[in-house]
């Protein structure tokens, strides 16, 4: 008797399942339910996103990523919303189920980077992004960029560039408040005029200091040369710190208390860091005996303005001591 009941129950369940699946649309719904909770399914196009996400969809025509839609040349996995968030079929079928669409707030930092680099890995400007100090400290694309709600018309930054950079680099923010500084806060220039936030190649100067994200300019030189081209050279008589250690051996690039943005408030105190008579400097390695050989009494204000006489301090084509 129990065996008969089991057979009857099995037959009833089979009949009920066959009747349910025969109804219009239920076959697709059952398939969707089986895959609910997993990104996947078919690509349905960006128009399917409009009804639920109008605040993102309506202004998207102004977004640089919209060119993947209007060109009509990109495959579905690189077009519109689904180009970043994955196929939307499962998400539409099970909206309340988590994991049916790629959510950048819930995936790992590495997955965010991999998703963006599917399209943004062709240029040399991002060639070093995976080993940049930003990436190594878990700062990835979505920490700085906002695709649907960008605050800037260019680069899709989440905030204005200065606010974005100084939000983490507080020491630099303080330097931009010094009496003499590069006019970044005033909007005259931007951080990216000198830095590449996606990582750079090893610079050809100050290799021991390993300056972070400082962009190489022109002939693998410091970005300072983009504006200060008169200091480039090459010179017949070069000031060795300029060529070997770079501009930052004497200057603070963000801001300083000195009108020339020097690392010291007074010129001669900076010069005496190297020109102190010690036997570890100079062409013959015998030091530059400023006060011993020449009558340079640093207690006398006349001799404290070194560049009053050594006017070509960055390098000269006419005088070994940079007089002209």
C-alpha positions in Angstrom: 0.0 0.0 0.0 2.7 2.6 0.8 4.4 1.7 -2.5 1.2 2.5 -4.4 0.9 5.9 -2.7 4.5 6.7 -3.6 3.8 5.8 -7.3 0.6 7.9 -7.3 2.4 10.9 -5.8 5.3 10.7 -8.3 2.8 10.6 -11.2 0.9 13.6 -9.9 4.1 15.7 -9.5 5.2 14.8 -13.0 1.8 15.8 -14.4 1.8 19.1 -12.5 5.4 19.9 -13.7 4.5 19.1 -17.4 1.3 21.3 -17.2 3.3 24.2 -15.6 6.1 24.1 -18.2 3.5 24.0 -21.1 2.1 27.4 -20.1 3.4 30.3 -22.3 6.6 31.9 -21.0 7.2 29.5 -18.2 10.0 27.6 -19.9 12.1 30.7 -20.0 11.2 31.6 -16.5 12.3 28.2 -15.2 15.6 28.5 -17.1 16.1 31.9 -15.5 15.4 30.7 -12.0 17.9 27.9 -12.4 20.6 30.4 -13.2 19.5 33.0 -10.7 22.2 34.4 -8.5 24.9 34.0 -11.2 26.0 36.6 -13.7 25.3 35.3 -17.2 22.6 34.7 -19.7 22.1 36.6 -22.9 23.0 40.2 -23.8 19.7 42.1 -24.0 21.0 45.6 -24.9 21.1 48.9 -23.0 17.5 49.8 -23.7 16.4 47.1 -21.3 18.1 49.0 -18.5 16.1 52.3 -19.1 12.9 51.4 -17.2 14.7 50.7 -13.9 17.7 53.0 -14.2 16.5 56.2 -15.9 18.8 58.5 -13.8 21.8 56.7 -15.3 20.4 55.9 -18.8 19.0 59.4 -19.7 22.3 61.4 -19.5 24.4 58.5 -20.8 24.3 59.9 -24.3 26.8 62.6 -23.1 29.1 59.9 -21.6 32.3 59.0 -23.5 31.3 55.4 -23.1 28.2 56.0 -25.3 30.4 55.8 -28.4 30.4 52.0 -27.9 26.7 52.1 -28.6 26.5 54.7 -31.4 29.4 53.2 -33.4 27.5 49.9 -33.9 30.9 48.2 -34.4 31.5 46.8 -30.9 30.5 43.3 -29.9 27.7 43.0 -27.2 30.2 42.3 -24.4 31.8 45.7 -25.0 28.7 47.8 -25.7 26.8 50.2 -23.4 25.8 49.1 -19.9 26.5 45.4 -20.5 30.1 46.2 -21.6 30.9 46.8 -17.9 28.1 45.1 -16.0 27.9 41.9 -18.0 24.9 40.3 -19.7 21.5 41.5 -18.3 19.2 38.6 -19.0 19.5 36.9 -15.6 19.3 40.3 -13.9 16.0 41.2 -15.6 14.6 37.8 -14.8 15.6 37.9 -11.1 16.0 41.5 -10.2 15.9 40.9 -6.4 18.5 38.1 -6.6 22.1 39.3 -5.7 24.9 38.5 -8.1 22.9 38.4 -11.3 24.8 41.5 -12.6 28.3 42.9 -12.0 28.1 45.5 -9.2 31.4 47.5 -8.9 30.7 48.2 -5.2 30.6 44.5 -4.4 33.4 43.0 -6.5 37.1 42.9 -5.5 39.6 45.6 -6.4 41.3 43.3 -8.8 38.1 42.5 -10.6 37.4 46.3 -10.9 40.8 46.8 -12.5 40.5 43.8 -14.8 37.0 45.0 -16.0 38.3 48.5 -16.9 41.4 47.3 -18.6 39.4 45.2 -21.0 39.1 48.4 -23.0 41.6 50.8 -21.4 44.9 48.9 -21.7 46.0 49.9 -25.2 47.9 53.1 -24.4 51.4 53.5 -22.8 49.9 55.9 -20.3 48.4 52.9 -18.4 51.2 50.4 -19.2 52.4 50.4 -15.6 49.1 50.6 -13.8 49.3 47.1 -12.2 52.6 47.8 -10.5 51.9 51.5 -9.7 51.9 52.6 -6.0 48.2 53.4 -6.3 47.3 49.8 -7.3 49.6 48.3 -4.8 47.8 50.2 -2.1 44.3 49.1 -3.3 43.5 52.3 -5.1 41.7 51.4 -8.3 39.7 53.0 -11.1 36.4 53.4 -9.1 38.2 55.3 -6.3 38.9 58.2 -8.6 36.4 57.8 -11.5 32.7 57.7 -11.6 31.2 56.5 -14.8 27.5 57.3 -14.3 27.8 60.4 -12.0 31.0 62.1 -13.0 31.7 65.6 -11.5 34.0 66.7 -14.4 33.3 66.7 -18.1 36.7 65.1 -18.9 38.2 61.9 -17.5 34.9 61.1 -15.6 36.4 62.0 -12.3 34.3 61.5 -9.2 35.4 64.9 -7.9 37.5 67.8 -9.3 41.1 66.7 -9.8 42.6 68.9 -7.1 40.0 67.8 -4.5 40.5 64.2 -5.5 44.3 64.1 -5.2 44.6 66.2 -2.1 42.0 64.1 -0.4 44.7 61.5 0.1 47.9 63.5 -0.3 47.4 65.8 2.6 51.0 66.7 2.9 50.9 68.1 -0.7 47.7 70.0 0.1 49.6 71.8 2.9 52.5 72.6 0.5 50.1 74.3 -1.9 49.2 76.7 0.9 52.8 78.0 1.1 53.6 81.6 0.1 55.3 80.4 -3.1 53.9 77.4 -5.0 52.7 76.1 -8.3 49.2 77.5 -8.9 47.2 74.3 -8.7 44.6 75.5 -6.3 44.0 78.5 -8.5 43.3 76.2 -11.5 46.3 77.4 -13.5 47.6 73.8 -13.8 46.7 70.3 -12.7 48.4 67.5 -10.9 48.4 65.5 -14.1 50.6 68.1 -15.8 53.5 66.5 -13.9 52.2 63.2 -12.6 50.7 60.1 -14.2 48.3 58.6 -11.6 48.3 55.3 -13.5 52.0 54.7 -13.0 55.1 55.6 -14.9 58.3 54.1 -16.1 61.5 54.3 -14.0 62.7 57.9 -14.2 66.2 58.7 -15.5 67.0 61.0 -12.6 67.1 60.6 -8.8 66.9 56.8 -9.2 67.7 56.3 -5.5 64.7 58.5 -4.5 62.4 56.7 -6.9 59.9 59.6 -7.3 56.3 58.3 -7.5 54.1 58.8 -10.6 56.3 61.6 -11.9 55.8 61.7 -15.7 58.8 61.6 -18.0 58.8 64.5 -20.5 60.2 64.8 -24.0 63.6 63.1 -24.0 63.0 61.1 -20.7 63.5 64.2 -18.7 61.6 65.7 -15.7 58.2 67.2 -16.4 59.6 70.5 -15.2 61.2 70.9 -18.6 57.8 71.2 -20.2 57.5 74.7 -18.8 61.1 75.6 -17.9 62.7 74.7 -21.2 65.5 77.3 -20.7 66.9 75.0 -18.0 67.1 72.0 -20.3 70.6 72.2 -21.8 72.7 70.3 -22.6 75.4 72.7 -21.3 79.1 72.6 -21.7 79.5 73.2 -18.0 76.7 71.3 -16.2 75.8 71.7 -12.6 75.9 68.1 -11.6 72.9 68.0 -9.2 70.7 69.2 -12.0 71.6 66.3 -14.3 72.0 63.5 -11.7 69.6 64.3 -8.8 67.1 66.4 -10.7 65.3 69.6 -9.9 64.1 68.3 -6.5 67.7 68.3 -5.2 67.2 72.1 -4.7 63.5 72.8 -5.3 60.3 71.8 -3.6 57.9 71.4 -6.6 54.6 71.9 -4.7 55.4 74.9 -2.5 58.0 76.6 -0.4 58.7 79.6 1.8 61.4 80.7 -0.7 60.5 82.8 -3.7 62.4 80.3 -5.9 60.7 77.4 -4.2 64.0 76.2 -2.8 64.3 73.5 -0.1 65.9 76.1 2.2 64.6 79.6 3.0 67.9 81.3 2.3 70.0 80.6 -0.9 73.5 80.2 0.6 72.3 77.7 3.2 71.2 75.5 0.3 74.5 75.9 -1.5 76.6 75.1 1.6 74.9 71.7 1.8 77.3 70.6 -1.0 79.9 73.4 -1.2 81.1 72.9 2.3 84.8 72.1 1.7 84.4 68.4 2.4 86.6 66.1 0.3 83.7 64.3 -1.4 82.7 66.8 -4.1 84.2 68.5 -7.1 85.8 67.4 -10.3 88.9 66.0 -8.6 87.1 64.8 -5.5 88.8 67.3 -3.3 85.8 69.3 -2.4 84.7 72.8 -3.3 86.5 74.9 -0.7 84.2 78.0 -0.9 85.4 79.8 2.2 89.0 78.5 2.4 90.3 79.4 -1.1 88.2 82.3 -2.0 87.2 85.3 0.2 83.6 84.2 0.7 82.8 85.1 4.3 79.3 83.9 4.7 78.7 86.2 7.7 78.9 89.0 5.2 75.5 89.6 3.4 77.4 90.4 0.2 78.3 86.8 -0.2 75.0 85.3 0.9 73.3 85.8 -2.5 75.2 83.1 -4.4 73.2 83.5 -7.6 74.0 87.2 -7.7 77.4 86.2 -9.2 76.7 82.6 -10.3 73.8 83.6 -12.5 73.8 80.5 -14.7 73.5 78.1 -11.8 71.7 75.4 -13.8 74.5 75.2 -16.3 76.6 77.4 -18.6 78.1 77.3 -22.1 80.7 79.9 -21.3 82.0 79.7 -17.8 83.0 76.8 -15.6 81.8 78.6 -12.4 78.5 79.6 -14.0 79.3 83.4 -14.0 77.7 83.8 -17.5 
